[in-house]
Amino acid sequence: MQASATPDERSSRTIAALGDVLLRLSVGGMLIPHGLGRLFGAGGQGLARNGAWLEANGVPAGELVALSLGALELVGGVLIVVGLLTRPMAFAVAGAIAISVLLHWPNGYFWLTGGPPSNAGRWSIVWGAAVLAIALRGAGGYSLDEFRRRSLHRRSSR
């Protein structure tokens, strides 16, 4: 039989779960408008301009790829925020962000270019690390994934 958690252990778990929520809200919350901008131009470039940029950078079928990326950012962002299917969504988003890093990398990493800062994927690296941390850690305690896990556990223990 497992001993009951001490108040300190419960407090540590609660704080860690709140950290998971904060990370999911910030990362997912930034993915949602990014996806909207890619898809609809809401504060972004829209499908046509994103598609043209992708094709100019060697990606075939740029508009279709932009549509796929925008849908992944929008749906992935929502699911990450609520903590549903968190790990698979976060891994998929991390893969898309890795492509972003590769597309921006030829611009030169900003402190190595000798000129003004360029994108060069540095923010993609930061966001990629954050979403990969979510993928590795999971949704955490305050999430729909955890709710589903507890519900399944209760049913199986009856």
Number of C-alpha atoms within 10 A of each C-alpha: 3 4 5 8 10 9 9 9 11 12 12 12 15 15 13 14 17 15 14 21 22 13 19 29 18 14 20 25 16 17 24 23 20 22 26 21 20 27 24 17 17 13 11 16 17 20 22 18 16 24 22 17 16 20 16 11 13 11 15 13 12 21 21 15 17 25 20 16 21 25 17 20 29 24 18 26 28 21 23 34 25 18 28 20 17 28 22 15 23 30 19 18 24 23 15 17 24 17 14 19 19 13 16 17 16 12 14 17 16 16 10 9 12 9 9 9 13 15 16 20 24 17 13 20 16 12 19 24 15 18 27 20 18 25 21 14 12 22 27 21 19 15 23 19 20 16 14 12 11 12 11 11 11 10 8 8 6 5
